[in-house]
Amino acid sequence: MHNLGGGRLQTSTLRQRINQRDWAAAAKELRRWVYGGGRVLLGLVARRKAEVALL
């Protein structure tokens, strides 16, 4: 999982779900991490889709 931003990831629901090993909930949260500069980046949408497939 790249481009998440270490500071924001530390206190995120995504991290909580991963630590709980709740992979379905983690996949749902991961799909929300697609913003850069306040807008949706299509490259991140594609990356998150590929990362969710690995969970």
C-alpha positions in Angstrom: 0.0 0.0 0.0 1.7 3.1 -1.2 0.9 6.8 -1.2 -1.2 6.6 2.0 0.7 9.3 3.9 2.3 8.0 7.1 0.8 10.6 9.4 -2.8 10.2 8.3 -2.5 6.4 8.2 -1.4 6.2 11.9 -4.8 7.4 13.2 -6.9 6.0 10.4 -9.8 3.5 10.4 -7.9 1.7 7.6 -5.0 1.0 10.0 -7.4 -0.1 12.7 -9.1 -2.6 10.3 -5.8 -4.0 9.2 -4.6 -4.4 12.8 -7.8 -6.2 13.5 -7.3 -8.4 10.5 -10.7 -7.5 9.2 -9.8 -7.7 5.6 -13.3 -7.0 4.2 -13.5 -3.8 6.2 -9.9 -2.9 5.3 -10.7 -3.3 1.6 -13.7 -1.0 2.0 -11.6 1.6 3.7 -8.7 1.4 1.3 -11.0 2.3 -1.6 -11.5 5.7 0.1 -7.8 6.6 -0.1 -7.8 7.9 -3.7 -7.3 11.6 -3.2 -4.3 13.8 -4.0 -4.5 17.6 -3.8 -8.2 17.4 -2.8 -9.3 15.5 -5.9 -9.7 11.9 -7.0 -6.7 10.6 -8.9 -7.5 7.9 -11.4 -4.1 6.3 -11.0 -4.8 5.9 -7.3 -8.3 4.4 -8.0 -6.6 1.8 -10.2 -3.9 1.1 -7.6 -6.4 0.7 -4.8 -8.4 -1.7 -7.0 -5.3 -3.8 -7.5 -4.4 -3.6 -3.8 -7.9 -4.7 -2.8 -7.5 -7.7 -5.1 -4.5 -8.8 -3.0 -6.4 -8.7 0.3 
